[in-house]
Amino acid sequence: MPGWLTALASSFDLAAPLALILLPLPLLAARLMPAEAVGNSGALRVPASLVGAARTSAPVAGRGRGRTLLTWTLWAALVGALAGPRLVLQATALPASGREIMIAMDLSGSMERRDFALDGETVSRLTAVKRIGSDFIRRRAGDRIGLVIFADQAYVAASPSFDTATVAHALEEANIGLVGRSTGIGDGLGLALRRLDPRDAGQDAGAGQPPPSTAKVVILLSDGANNAGQTKPQDVAELARDLGIKVYTIALGPRDLANADGEQDVVDVETLREMAQVSGGKAFRVKTTEDLIAVADAIDGLEGGRAKAPPLPLRRDLWPWPAALAFLCAAGLLATRRGA
């Protein structure tokens, strides 16, 4: 068989190839079903003298052959649609790291402060985090990633998913005030751990969830001190250690409790550092947009190791085309029925 013909044949397949055995069914039915007895038909016999000279046998025979062709084409098209022809497309291998990452982001009122520079303009902390964070999420193709936002309460803004574009969009749409204006670091981390805890896999897992042995990471970003919620951040960090989940903490803001100089709502760097150390992760200090970019790159490097996953074949259904042909044939049969 020529190479081009082999390549063409490999570009198509059938979802239900066994449906093709229905093709000879009309012939089999005509052979096995008993013929109708003469005289039992309900047709009206019209004398040839009443038909008229204009109606000759040749057009009648031609219409009969045309209707037979339409009937067989209709049947073949229906069987072809049932077989489910599909076009096999080339698929690109996607990167896969076998990691689950939850981003827990502080959405308290202090994130409105405009002390970061972005593209030559002074912007709020939240704006800078959205820009850098969404870029980081989109770079993590192949990871299962989700988003938790926290303030007075914690809320899952995006469930863990391989659809990184959707998670990045959820981050870009987050606004201050959705979950309050205080800072509940412990509750935010606790909710992120719950979404990654393998003991909850049977409840929260969907199609394609990795097994419990998958590496799990929480990236927690805050610009304040824990002043809301029901849990202590240190206790939740110990729970993360027991679950085998690393926590990377990012302390955001130019000032912290050590050099606050009377400023309110500054970041608690020591607590965030202790949380990272207890869980086996790493703590980062961010004072400028450049620091934030460097931290995103550093975490991307620490949680790298992605390789190409085996490509999955992509298929495009072609059955609507034979189905449309069958519809046209049926319409043709109806149109010629009166004159047959």
FENVENRA-V150493 format. One line per field, one symbol per residue. ss: DSSP state (a for helix, b for strand, c for the rest). psi: psi as a letter, one per 40 degrees, with the letter a starting at -180 (. if undefined). burial: I if it has 16 or more other ideal C-beta (glycine too) atoms within 10 Angstrom, else O. A space follows every 10 residues. Layout:
# FENVENRA-V150493
ss->???
psi->???
burial->???
This chain:
# FENVENRA-V150493
ss->ccaaaaaaaa cbbbccaaaa aaccaaaaaa aacccccccc cccccccaaa acccccaaaa aaaaaaaaaa aaaaaaaaaa aaacbbbbbc ccccbbccbb bbbbbbccaa aacccbbbcc bbbcaaaaaa aaaaaaaaac cccbbbbbbb cccbbbbbbb bccaaaaaaa aaaccccccc ccccaaaaaa aaaaaacaaa aaaacccccc ccccbbbbbb bbcccccccc ccaaaaaaaa aaaccbbbbb bbcccbaaac ccccccbcaa aaaaaaaaac ccbbbbccaa aaaaaaaaaa aaccccbbcc cccbbbbcaa aaaaaaaaaa aaaaaaaccc
psi->hiddddddde eiihdgdeee eededddddd ddhiihihee ieihhhidee diddgidddd dddddddddd dddddddddd dddgiihhih hhhiihefih hhhhhhfide eehgfihhfe ihiidddddd ddddddddef heihiihhii bdiihhdhih iegddddddd ddehihedfa eahgdddddd ddddeehdee dddeiahehi ideihhihhh hieaihfiie ihdddddddd ddefhihhih hhidiaddfd fehifiigdd ddddddddee aiiihhdidd dddddddddd ddfbfiihih ihhhihhedd dddddddddd dddddedde.
burial->OOOOOOOOOO OOOIOOOOIO OOOOOOOOOO OOOOOOOOOO OOOOOOOOOO OOOOOOOOOO OOOOOOIOOI OOIIIIIIII IIIIIIOOOO OOOOOIIIII IIIIIIIIOI IOOOOIOOOO OOIIIIIIII IIIIOIIOOI IIIIIIIIII IIIIIIIIII IIOIOOIIOI IOOIOIOOII IIIIIIIIII IIIIIIIIOO OOOOOOOOII OOOIIIIIII IIIIIIOIIO IOIOOIIOII IOOOIIIIII IIIIIIOOOO OOOOIIIIIO IIIIIIOIIO IIIIIIIOIO IIIOIIOOIO OOIOOIOOOO OOOOIOOIIO OIOOIIOOIO OIIOOOOOOO
